[in-house]
Protein backbone atom coordinates (compact mmCIF):
# COMPACT_ATOMS: atom_id res chain seq x y z
CA UNK A 1 0.00 0.00 0.00
CA UNK A 2 2.86 2.39 0.76
CA UNK A 3 4.47 1.61 -2.58
CA UNK A 4 1.19 2.32 -4.38
CA UNK A 5 1.26 5.83 -2.89
CA UNK A 6 4.81 6.33 -4.17
CA UNK A 7 3.83 4.90 -7.58
CA UNK A 8 0.96 7.36 -7.90
CA UNK A 9 3.31 10.25 -7.12
CA UNK A 10 5.81 9.15 -9.77
CA UNK A 11 3.59 7.75 -12.54
CA UNK A 12 0.56 9.57 -13.88
CA UNK A 13 -1.03 6.78 -15.93
CA UNK A 14 -1.01 3.07 -15.12
CA UNK A 15 -0.17 0.40 -17.71
CA UNK A 16 -1.43 -3.18 -17.73
CA UNK A 17 0.60 -6.38 -17.94
CA UNK A 18 -0.53 -7.97 -21.23
CA UNK A 19 0.09 -11.35 -22.86
CA UNK A 20 1.43 -12.64 -19.55
CA UNK A 21 4.58 -14.70 -19.96
CA UNK A 22 5.81 -15.41 -16.43
CA UNK A 23 4.23 -16.21 -13.07
CA UNK A 24 3.49 -13.14 -10.94
CA UNK A 25 1.44 -12.51 -7.85
CA UNK A 26 -1.08 -9.67 -7.86
CA UNK A 27 -1.29 -7.55 -4.70
CA UNK A 28 -4.18 -5.41 -5.92
CA UNK A 29 -4.12 -1.77 -7.00
CA UNK A 30 -2.03 -2.74 -10.06
CA UNK A 31 0.95 -3.82 -7.93
CA UNK A 32 2.57 -7.14 -8.89
CA UNK A 33 5.36 -9.31 -7.64
CA UNK A 34 8.42 -9.41 -9.83
CA UNK A 35 8.69 -12.62 -11.87
CA UNK A 36 8.48 -15.61 -9.55
CA UNK A 37 10.87 -18.28 -10.77
CA UNK A 38 13.31 -20.29 -8.61
CA UNK A 39 16.07 -18.17 -7.07
CA UNK A 40 18.95 -20.07 -8.68
CA UNK A 41 17.86 -18.92 -12.15
CA UNK A 42 19.03 -15.69 -13.79
CA UNK A 43 16.52 -13.57 -15.72
CA UNK A 44 18.33 -12.06 -18.70
CA UNK A 45 18.04 -8.47 -19.86
CA UNK A 46 14.83 -7.48 -21.66
CA UNK A 47 12.42 -4.57 -22.10
CA UNK A 48 9.06 -5.23 -20.47
CA UNK A 49 6.33 -6.27 -22.94
CA UNK A 50 8.49 -5.48 -25.98
CA UNK A 51 6.41 -8.02 -27.92
CA UNK A 52 3.09 -6.17 -27.42
CA UNK A 53 1.75 -3.30 -29.54
CA UNK A 54 1.59 -1.03 -26.51
CA UNK A 55 3.81 -1.38 -23.50
CA UNK A 56 4.74 0.43 -20.28
CA UNK A 57 6.99 3.42 -20.82
CA UNK A 58 7.97 3.43 -17.14
CA UNK A 59 8.53 0.74 -14.51
CA UNK A 60 8.77 1.25 -10.77
CA UNK A 61 10.29 -1.45 -8.57
CA UNK A 62 10.29 -1.59 -4.77
CA UNK A 63 12.17 -3.90 -2.42
CA UNK A 64 10.02 -5.13 0.48
CA UNK A 65 12.56 -7.73 1.60
CA UNK A 66 16.18 -7.89 0.45
CA UNK A 67 17.74 -11.33 -0.15
CA UNK A 68 20.75 -12.60 1.78
CA UNK A 69 22.93 -12.37 -1.34
CA UNK A 70 22.53 -11.54 -5.03
CA UNK A 71 19.06 -10.79 -6.33
CA UNK A 72 19.76 -7.35 -7.79
CA UNK A 73 17.66 -6.01 -10.65
CA UNK A 74 20.46 -5.05 -13.06
CA UNK A 75 19.72 -2.63 -15.89
CA UNK A 76 21.38 -1.82 -19.21
CA UNK A 77 21.23 1.30 -21.38
CA UNK A 78 19.87 -0.13 -24.63
CA UNK A 79 21.13 2.81 -26.67
CA UNK A 80 24.63 1.60 -25.81
CA UNK A 81 23.63 -2.05 -26.17
CA UNK A 82 22.58 -1.35 -29.78
CA UNK A 83 25.98 0.23 -30.45
CA UNK A 84 27.65 -2.96 -29.18
CA UNK A 85 25.64 -5.38 -31.36
CA UNK A 86 27.79 -6.48 -34.32
CA UNK A 87 26.88 -4.10 -37.18
CA UNK A 88 25.97 -6.82 -39.69
CA UNK A 89 23.69 -8.51 -37.14
CA UNK A 90 22.10 -5.21 -36.12
CA UNK A 91 21.42 -4.38 -39.77
CA UNK A 92 19.67 -7.70 -40.30
CA UNK A 93 17.36 -6.93 -37.39
CA UNK A 94 16.74 -3.39 -38.62
CA UNK A 95 15.70 -4.81 -41.98
CA UNK A 96 13.64 -7.79 -40.86
CA UNK A 97 12.68 -7.27 -37.21
CA UNK A 98 12.22 -10.38 -35.05
CA UNK A 99 9.74 -13.24 -34.81
CA UNK A 100 8.42 -14.57 -31.49
CA UNK A 101 7.05 -18.12 -31.32
CA UNK A 102 5.14 -18.98 -28.13
CA UNK A 103 3.62 -22.27 -26.98
CA UNK A 104 1.08 -21.95 -24.19
CA UNK A 105 1.44 -25.34 -22.56
CA UNK A 106 0.67 -25.81 -18.86
CA UNK A 107 3.40 -28.46 -18.57
CA UNK A 108 6.28 -26.05 -19.26
CA UNK A 109 4.78 -22.55 -19.45
CA UNK A 110 1.70 -20.54 -18.54
CA UNK A 111 -1.53 -21.87 -20.06
CA UNK A 112 -3.35 -19.56 -22.46
CA UNK A 113 -6.18 -19.16 -19.95
CA UNK A 114 -3.73 -17.42 -17.60
CA UNK A 115 -1.85 -15.41 -20.21
CA UNK A 116 -5.02 -14.01 -21.79
CA UNK A 117 -7.15 -14.01 -18.60
CA UNK A 118 -10.06 -15.84 -20.22
CA UNK A 119 -11.36 -19.38 -20.74
CA UNK A 120 -13.03 -18.49 -24.04
CA UNK A 121 -11.20 -19.30 -27.26
CA UNK A 122 -13.18 -16.67 -29.14
CA UNK A 123 -11.89 -13.94 -26.83
CA UNK A 124 -8.30 -15.07 -27.40
CA UNK A 125 -8.83 -15.13 -31.17
CA UNK A 126 -10.34 -11.63 -31.12
CA UNK A 127 -7.45 -10.30 -29.03
CA UNK A 128 -4.88 -11.86 -31.35
CA UNK A 129 -6.58 -10.44 -34.42
CA UNK A 130 -6.59 -6.93 -32.91
CA UNK A 131 -2.94 -7.20 -31.83
CA UNK A 132 -1.46 -8.72 -35.00
CA UNK A 133 -0.77 -12.19 -33.62
CA UNK A 134 -1.38 -15.44 -35.48
CA UNK A 135 -2.99 -18.09 -33.26
CA UNK A 136 -3.14 -21.85 -33.86
CA UNK A 137 -5.06 -24.24 -31.61
CA UNK A 138 -3.50 -27.64 -31.04
CA UNK A 139 -5.21 -31.00 -30.48
CA UNK A 140 -4.47 -30.95 -26.73
CA UNK A 141 -6.19 -27.53 -26.33
CA UNK A 142 -2.83 -25.77 -26.09
CA UNK A 143 -2.14 -22.66 -28.16
CA UNK A 144 0.72 -21.64 -30.44
CA UNK A 145 1.18 -18.01 -31.48
CA UNK A 146 3.55 -16.12 -33.77
CA UNK A 147 4.11 -12.39 -34.02
CA UNK A 148 6.58 -10.20 -35.91
CA UNK A 149 7.86 -7.08 -34.20
CA UNK A 150 10.57 -4.47 -34.88
CA UNK A 151 13.81 -5.07 -32.97
CA UNK A 152 15.09 -1.48 -33.12
CA UNK A 153 12.83 1.46 -32.32
CA UNK A 154 13.26 5.16 -31.57
CA UNK A 155 12.37 6.62 -28.18
CA UNK A 156 9.17 8.68 -28.59
CA UNK A 157 10.63 11.69 -26.71
CA UNK A 158 14.37 11.69 -27.39
CA UNK A 159 14.25 10.10 -30.86
CA UNK A 160 17.27 7.94 -30.02
CA UNK A 161 17.50 4.47 -31.51
CA UNK A 162 17.36 1.63 -28.98
CA UNK A 163 17.64 -2.15 -28.98
CA UNK A 164 14.08 -3.03 -27.84
CA UNK A 165 13.06 -6.69 -27.84
CA UNK A 166 13.14 -10.11 -26.16
CA UNK A 167 15.34 -11.73 -28.81
CA UNK A 168 18.21 -12.90 -26.60
CA UNK A 169 16.13 -13.42 -23.46
CA UNK A 170 13.72 -15.87 -25.08
CA UNK A 171 16.06 -17.62 -27.47
CA UNK A 172 16.77 -21.22 -26.51
CA UNK A 173 20.53 -20.67 -26.86
CA UNK A 174 20.31 -18.42 -23.78
CA UNK A 175 19.17 -21.41 -21.71
CA UNK A 176 21.48 -23.65 -19.77
CA UNK A 177 22.78 -26.14 -22.34
CA UNK A 178 21.52 -29.24 -20.51
CA UNK A 179 18.08 -27.71 -19.97
CA UNK A 180 17.90 -26.73 -23.63
CA UNK A 181 18.75 -30.27 -24.73
CA UNK A 182 16.07 -31.77 -22.45
CA UNK A 183 13.39 -29.35 -23.67
CA UNK A 184 14.22 -29.87 -27.35
CA UNK A 185 14.31 -33.64 -26.89
CA UNK A 186 10.88 -33.65 -25.20
CA UNK A 187 9.05 -30.94 -27.14
CA UNK A 188 10.97 -30.51 -30.38
CA UNK A 189 12.74 -27.38 -31.65
CA UNK A 190 9.44 -25.53 -32.20
CA UNK A 191 7.68 -26.80 -29.06
CA UNK A 192 9.52 -24.77 -26.43
CA UNK A 193 7.59 -22.18 -24.41
CA UNK A 194 9.45 -19.40 -26.25
CA UNK A 195 11.70 -19.21 -29.29
CA UNK A 196 12.92 -16.22 -31.26
CA UNK A 197 14.00 -15.87 -34.87
CA UNK A 198 15.09 -13.18 -37.26
CA UNK A 199 12.04 -11.55 -38.79
CA UNK A 200 12.53 -13.31 -42.12
CA UNK A 201 12.02 -16.60 -40.27
CA UNK A 202 15.66 -17.68 -40.28
CA UNK A 203 17.10 -19.24 -37.14
CA UNK A 204 19.66 -17.46 -35.00
CA UNK A 205 22.94 -19.23 -34.31
CA UNK A 206 24.44 -19.77 -30.90
CA UNK A 207 27.09 -17.20 -31.86
CA UNK A 208 24.42 -14.63 -32.76
CA UNK A 209 22.71 -15.02 -29.39
CA UNK A 210 26.04 -14.96 -27.55
CA UNK A 211 26.92 -11.68 -29.29
CA UNK A 212 23.61 -10.14 -28.17
CA UNK A 213 24.10 -11.27 -24.57
CA UNK A 214 27.66 -9.93 -24.61
CA UNK A 215 26.35 -6.53 -25.76
CA UNK A 216 24.00 -6.48 -22.78
CA UNK A 217 26.74 -7.61 -20.40
CA UNK A 218 29.04 -4.82 -21.55
CA UNK A 219 26.61 -2.11 -20.43
CA UNK A 220 24.83 -3.75 -17.50
CA UNK A 221 25.06 -2.08 -14.09
CA UNK A 222 23.66 -3.13 -10.73
CA UNK A 223 22.89 -1.94 -7.23
CA UNK A 224 22.12 -4.31 -4.35
CA UNK A 225 18.60 -4.00 -2.99
CA UNK A 226 17.94 -2.68 0.50
CA UNK A 227 14.53 -2.79 2.15
CA UNK A 228 12.43 0.21 1.09
CA UNK A 229 14.44 0.99 -2.04
CA UNK A 230 12.50 2.23 -5.07
CA UNK A 231 13.94 2.13 -8.60
CA UNK A 232 12.28 3.88 -11.54
CA UNK A 233 13.21 2.70 -15.03
CA UNK A 234 12.47 4.14 -18.47
CA UNK A 235 11.40 0.89 -20.10
CA UNK A 236 12.38 2.04 -23.60
CA UNK A 237 15.85 3.39 -22.75
CA UNK A 238 16.75 0.58 -20.32
CA UNK A 239 16.41 -3.16 -20.18
CA UNK A 240 16.31 -5.00 -16.87
CA UNK A 241 16.82 -8.50 -15.49
CA UNK A 242 17.33 -10.38 -12.24
CA UNK A 243 20.34 -11.99 -10.60
CA UNK A 244 20.22 -15.36 -8.88
CA UNK A 245 19.95 -15.03 -5.11
CA UNK A 246 19.84 -16.77 -1.75
CA UNK A 247 17.40 -16.20 1.09
CA UNK A 248 13.99 -14.57 0.81
CA UNK A 249 13.45 -11.83 -1.77
CA UNK A 250 10.30 -9.74 -2.18
CA UNK A 251 10.43 -7.14 -4.94
CA UNK A 252 7.24 -5.64 -6.35
CA UNK A 253 6.67 -3.73 -9.56
CA UNK A 254 4.21 -1.27 -11.05
CA UNK A 255 3.92 -0.35 -14.71
CA UNK A 256 2.89 2.99 -16.13
CA UNK A 257 2.93 5.64 -18.87
CA UNK A 258 1.77 3.28 -21.68
CA UNK A 259 3.37 3.82 -25.09
CA UNK A 260 2.16 2.61 -28.48
CA UNK A 261 4.66 1.10 -30.89
CA UNK A 262 3.19 3.56 -33.42
CA UNK A 263 4.69 6.41 -31.37
CA UNK A 264 8.18 4.90 -31.62
CA UNK A 265 9.55 5.29 -35.17
CA UNK A 266 10.52 1.83 -36.36
CA UNK A 267 10.88 -0.53 -39.28
CA UNK A 268 9.58 -3.00 -40.31
CA UNK A 269 5.97 -2.65 -39.11
CA UNK A 270 4.55 -5.22 -36.66
CA UNK A 271 2.45 -7.96 -38.20
CA UNK A 272 1.06 -11.44 -37.60
CA UNK A 273 2.68 -14.50 -39.14
Secondary structure, DSSP 8 states (H G I E B T S, - for coil): -HHHHHHHHH-SSB----S--S---EEETTEEE-----TTS-EEEE-TTTTSSEEEEEEEEEEEE--SEE----EEEHHHHHHHS-HHHHHHHHHH-EEEEEEE-TTTS--HHHHTT-S-HHHHHHHHHHTT-EEEE-TTS-EEEEEEE-SEEE-TTT--EEE-SSTTTTSGGGS-HHHHHHHHHHH-TT-SSEEEEETTS----HHHHHHHHHHHHHTEE-----TT-EEEEETTTEEEEE--EES--EEEEEEEEEEEGGGS-BSS--EE-
